[in-house]
Amino acid sequence: LSVQYGEDVINKATTLMMNNPSLMINEIRKQTGLTQTAIERLRYTLKLGTPQEEHSKLQVKILKQFVKDNNLEVNPHGMTVDNISSKLGWSKQKLNTIQRENNIKIYYPVGRNIDYSSR
């Protein structure tokens, strides 16, 4: 690829992809002039998945770090699904899907903010 496109172009594309692995191929093409095939070869060489796979990996990493930072694995006074999804800017469905597919343990408080005194 370096011979065909030049070292500078390949270095620019490599930097773009490594700094933002979920950057779409069309955007890389606009910024570097590489063909889709060349970009896919470079992604393969760099051991990167598709932009969508890389975006999913990033979301899993974000959720795991959020859970760890807020001690949500065991905290009985943790956060609800609504709280977590709101803080991350995700829908509840997206949060639940990422959590379920990646087996991320979150302790959700049961009965929190419910007034039982009138019962």
C-alpha positions in Angstrom: 0.0 0.0 0.0 2.8 2.4 0.8 4.2 2.0 -2.7 0.8 2.5 -4.4 -0.4 5.4 -2.3 2.7 6.8 -0.6 4.0 6.6 3.0 2.4 9.9 4.1 -1.1 8.8 3.0 -0.8 5.4 4.7 0.5 7.0 7.9 -2.4 9.5 7.9 -4.9 6.7 7.4 -3.3 4.5 10.1 -3.4 7.4 12.5 -7.0 8.1 11.7 -8.0 4.5 12.3 -6.0 4.0 15.4 -7.3 7.2 17.0 -10.9 6.4 16.1 -11.3 2.7 15.2 -15.1 3.2 14.6 -14.5 5.9 11.9 -16.5 4.9 8.9 -14.8 3.9 5.7 -16.3 6.7 3.7 -14.9 9.3 6.1 -11.4 7.8 5.8 -11.8 7.8 2.0 -12.6 11.5 2.0 -9.7 12.4 4.2 -7.0 10.2 2.6 -8.1 9.4 -1.0 -7.7 5.6 -0.4 -10.0 3.2 -2.0 -12.4 1.0 0.1 -10.3 -2.1 -0.7 -7.1 -0.3 0.4 -8.8 0.8 3.7 -10.1 -2.7 4.4 -6.6 -4.2 3.8 -5.1 -1.6 6.1 -7.7 -2.3 8.8 -6.9 -6.1 8.5 -3.2 -5.3 8.8 -3.8 -3.2 11.9 -6.0 -6.0 13.3 -9.1 -3.8 13.5 -12.6 -5.1 13.0 -15.2 -3.3 11.0 -16.2 0.2 12.2 -19.4 -1.2 13.6 -17.5 -3.9 15.5 -15.0 -1.4 16.9 -17.9 0.9 17.9 -19.5 -2.0 19.8 -16.3 -2.8 21.5 -16.0 0.8 22.6 -19.5 0.8 24.1 -18.8 -2.4 26.0 -15.6 -0.8 27.4 -17.5 2.4 28.3 -20.1 0.4 30.2 -17.6 -1.8 32.0 -15.7 1.3 33.1 -18.8 3.1 34.3 -19.9 0.0 36.3 -16.4 -0.2 37.9 -16.2 3.5 38.6 -19.5 3.6 40.3 -19.1 0.2 42.1 -22.4 -1.0 40.5 -21.5 -4.7 40.7 -22.4 -5.0 44.4 -23.7 -1.6 45.6 -27.2 -2.1 47.1 -27.8 1.6 46.7 -26.6 1.7 43.1 -28.4 3.1 40.1 -31.5 2.1 38.2 -31.5 1.3 34.5 -33.1 4.7 33.9 -30.2 6.5 35.8 -27.5 4.6 34.0 -28.9 4.9 30.6 -29.5 8.6 31.1 -25.9 9.2 32.3 -24.5 7.3 29.3 -26.9 8.9 26.8 -28.2 5.5 25.7 -31.7 4.0 25.6 -32.6 1.4 28.3 -32.9 -1.2 25.5 -29.4 -0.5 24.3 -28.0 -0.7 27.9 -29.8 -4.0 28.6 -28.6 -5.5 25.3 -24.9 -4.5 25.9 -25.1 -5.8 29.5 -26.8 -9.1 28.5 -24.6 -9.8 25.5 -21.4 -9.2 27.4 -22.4 -10.7 30.7 -21.8 -7.4 32.6 -23.0 -7.8 36.2 -24.9 -4.8 37.6 -26.7 -4.9 40.9 -29.9 -3.0 40.5 -31.6 -1.8 43.7 -34.9 -3.4 44.2 -37.8 -1.3 45.5 -35.8 1.8 45.6 -37.7 5.1 45.9 -40.9 3.3 46.7 -42.9 4.4 49.7 -44.2 1.4 51.5 -45.5 3.4 54.5 -49.0 3.7 53.1 -49.5 -0.1 52.6 
